[in-house]
């Protein structure tokens, strides 16, 4: 008896293992690891979806096995590499196996779908598949289909007599369009042309084209490219007359990318040395990790593109990760212009249909180069030749929800499978990566200069404690505003950064001091003028702006602090003639929002781009000669040991947007902490000194990369219950650790209440704790008991946020 081990689609510790099912004989050909199945589960025997994990000849289960009810896929949606990766990911991130398997698939494949087959060769008259035909050469495969008939369909597909497509119900469908093609001989078209009425202009033009090319085919746009005046109704009439035949053809929904023409640039000596080291590893199939540390504008992207080109020449595929959607448009345009028709894009800004189609192009081998954000780390590429992570220091590469993976760890694991190099690129590498390069675990490659003698921008630190301010607008120094005015006069562009969205930070009563807070979270509400409302950035609660104080009913209720909306309004008052674009979460929430703003700015349809940290990275505009940081202290004051590192990275990255072409650039950093080492060293673009200084402080404080960390968090709707539980966990866990391990806490999270849940946490710092892994897995199991209902446990290995 053949047995399938199935992972059930129930994310719980009790079901976090394979369950044995009998494989009915008629399904034996298609019951393979990686396909989705429906199986009866539990006492009720209700059907549940699952994945076949592995197959074997016998089961250790003593009772009678239930049979698989249905197989949903004719081919595995997850291959052997992905199943192995899921196993590692579940263990590494303390996650449920089913959560890891689902993470690897586009959301469309987690939905209900229907399957359709298309004949590529005629069937025998008595073939049972004929009964499924609902069009001339295609038919729907019903959800409830006889298993023997399904196996027969699979055999026909293997012999290339038909192909099978998936069509998603509800969420998306396979996109099809009408194609028209000639179906007569040239002489027949000539006769029709001779008989056509003289005033039937469009029909005569169409027939004239068909006389020249009888087999011409394409969609409406293809025909109109040849005959610009042609109406689609003329094509429909031609089908009715039997001049053309019409067919529905599947087309991919592909993200819209502006076509750009880029020429391959000559590499500098530094770029050439980096490139040669990388292609040697591709050539020798070496699993080598390179840290490409290059100042902003030093041409890291050109090294990536040349490395991809070399991998493609070797017949291998390539994956490039970028940290945010905002970076993707420009990067994708460059990659697509270099590798036409080979590139697929994967990020959360795509529609469900686009993402599904891009995933299918990769899975079918039709796209050999993938560019995308964090989740693209799981792209179903095969035979990978190089894996690239741009801006590797970025926090957005870490997933907040289960499974809490870091994309860097995923691609390093995949590189082991494919014996290929990994390139981690950044102007400001994370201290962890730089320390690994220092130890020799990564190979450090440096780019210290910009190509073509382009100079680094001049950086000025403006001390806002003493700077002359603009009258009535204390957020602007006169120095910065004067420089913006100069750029407007010279028709150059400026980029201004303020890392806080909204109009104001909070609303407060000047009589009683009452601050309007979110009813669900321990955080003040942010004022948004565009929607005339107060909004919580944690739970999305929204309420109208009050005219009087809810506590004392005073009318002296005012907004305090500043956000991008307020700065935008003030800039418009200062420069009424300036064309201004704002780029933050609010202006880019609609599909294609990032792309639209970047394109407008790139076409010089705006003079000033104002935004949050999403404008700090990756953008490359030759006309930008000024960068201004409105307040460099927003991230510096956070109670997090990485605050200085994040501030240095942000300021260095945003400074690098200036003077990237022939025109020189200037940067003005406004700060109330001008003597802080992170700000001073960012102004000098001196990563090396910052690295040494920060590493010394990390060593003194016992923080990563000198220690590993694990964050354990518990939340509950009642605060006393959350406190009680986190102390229980600490008392249970402490004896299982060595005396060298350091346990910090328990403490409340910085924002203790979010969405009416109270969060308490503890942090474990350690160097080598062999018993920790087993202890944490036991803790997860214990938390699944009936006594722990209402609690949520979160274990985050190497967290990037401790707040």
C-alpha positions, 0 to 999 in steps of 0.5 A: 500500500502506498502512503502519503504523509500530509501536512494539514492546513491547520496552523497549530502545534498539535497539527505541526507534523505529517499525518499518514493517508492511503494513496488510492491506486488510481491516484498513485501517478499524481500523488507526489510530494509538493501537490495539494490534496483534500483529506478527511481530518479529525473525528468529523472527517471534514475535508481539509486542504494539505500538502503531500510532504513525502510518500512511502511504502508503509505506515507506522500507524497501527490502525486503518488509514483514511484515503486521500479524497482528492488531489488538487494539482497535476504537478507539484506547486512546491518542488523538492528544494522548496519542501526542504527549505520549508522544513529548515525555515520552520525550525529556524523561525519557530514557525508552523510548517504549514505557515512556511509552505503557504508563505512560499506560494502566491496568495492566488494558489491559496484560494479556490481555483478551477482547472481547464485543459486545452487540446494540442492534438485530436483525441480518439472518438471514444476518449472519455475526456471528450465528455469534458469538452465545452469548447471546440478544443478545451474543457473545464476539469470539475472539482469532483472528478473521477480519479481514474479520469484525472489520472488519464488526463495526466497521461495525456498531458505527459504525452503532450496531447493536451495542456492544463491551466489553473484558473483562480475562482473569486480572486483571479482568473487566467486572462485571455484576449481575442486573437484574429488570424488569416484562414484562407489562401492568398488567391482567395483573398485576392478574389474577395478584394476584387469583389469588394465594394469601392466604398468599403474602405476598411474591408479593402484595406484589411483584404489588401493586408491579407493578400500580402500576408495571408497568415497574419495573426494578432490581437486588435492592437497588432492589426491596428499597428498595421492598419491604424484606421481599423476598427475592432468591429471590422475584424468581428465582421471578417470573422463572421464572413469567414475571412478570419478565425478568432481564438481566445489566447491566454496572456499574462498580466504583467506589471507595467514598466516604463521602457528605458534604454540603458547602455552597458557602462564600462566598469571602473578598476574597482568594479572590474575587480569585484565583478571578476571575483563574483564570476569566478565563484559563478564559474566554479559553482562556489557557495561564496558570500560577497559583501559589496560595500560601495559608497552611494552612486559607486555603481553597485547596480552595474556590478549586479547587472554584469554578474547576472549577464554572466550567469545567464551566459552560463545558462543559469538564472538569477534573483535580485532582492530590493528592500521596498516597492518604492525602489523596485520601479527604477531597478526593474526598468534597468534590469528589464532594459538589460534582459528584455523578456526575461525578467519577472517582478514580485512584490506586494504592490502587484495585484493578485492576478499579476503576482500569480502570473509572474509566479507562473512565468518563473515556475514554467521557466519563461522568466529567468531573472527575478527582481522583487521585495522580501517574499521574492526570496522564495521565487520558484527559480531553478538552476540559480547562478547568482543571488543578490540582495541590494541595500542588505542593511534594510529592516524591511527584509525581516518579516514581522509575522509568522514565519519571522524570517530574514530574506538574507538567511533564506537566500544564503540557504538557497545558495547552499542548494545551488552552490552559487554566490550571494552578493550583499550590497550596501553603502552602509552594511549592517554591523552583523554583515560587516563583522562577518566580512571582518572575520572572513565568513564573507568576502569584502569587496569595496567600491570607494569612488563614483564612476566618471570622476563624479564627486560625492556631495558636500554635506552641511550639518545645520545646528537648529539650536542656533540656526536662523529660522524662517519666520513663522516656520521653525522647522526650516532653517533660513540656510536650507530654504535659501538653497531650495530657492536657488535650485528653483531658480536654476531649474534643478530638483530638490529632495527633502526628507522628514521621517514622519507622515501625517500633518502633526504628531498629536493634538493637545489641549493647552489648558489641561494638557489632555492628549487625544489617544487611540481608544485601542492602543497606548499611542496618541492619534496623528492628525491628517489634514487631507482626510480631516481626521485623527488616525492611529498608525497601529490599528487604523482607528480613525475619528473626527478632529474635535473642536473642543477638548474632550476632557475640559471642553476648552477650545484651546486644542492645538496640533503639535509636532510636524509631519509630511503633510504640514511640511508640504503645506508650509513649502507651498506657502514659501514657494507658491510657484514650485511643483511639489510631490509628497511621497509617504504611506498615505500618497502611495497606498493605491496600486502603482502609487510609488511608480507614478510619483517616481516617474513624475519626478524623473520626468521633471514634472516636479521641482521638490520631492518631499517624503519619508524614508522611502525616498532615501534609497535607490532613487537616481535622478541626474537633476537632483542637486540638493538634499535636505533632512528636515529633522535628523533626530527622529530615529536617533532618540528611539530607545533601541540599541540600533538607533545610531546605526539606523540614523547613520544609514538613513542620513548616508543613504539620503545624502547619496541622492544628490549630485549623481550626474554631472552637476555637483550636489549639496546636502543640508542636515538639520539637527538638534544634536549636531555633535552626535557621532552618527550625524557627524560621521554620516556627514563625512560618509565615513562608514569605516569610523562609524563601524569601529565606534559602534562596534566598540559600544556594542561590545561594551553593552553586550549587544549583537553582533557580539551576542545572539538574541531571542525576543519572547513576547506574550499578549492578552486582552487583560494586562494582569494575565499578560504580566502573570504569564510572562513571569511564569515563562521567565521562571520556567526558562531561566533554569534551562539556560547556562549562567552565561545567558543574560535574560532582560525583563520581563518588561512591557513593550514600549507601546504596551497596548495595541488593538486592545491587547497588552504586550509584555516581553523578555529578551535572551542574550547568549553566545552558545546555548545548546539547550535553548532550541529544545526549551523554546520548542517545549514552550511553544507546545506548552502554550497550546494547552487549554489553560493558555487560551487567549494568550499569544506567544511570539518567539523572534530569533534575532529581532530587528525591533525591540520596542 
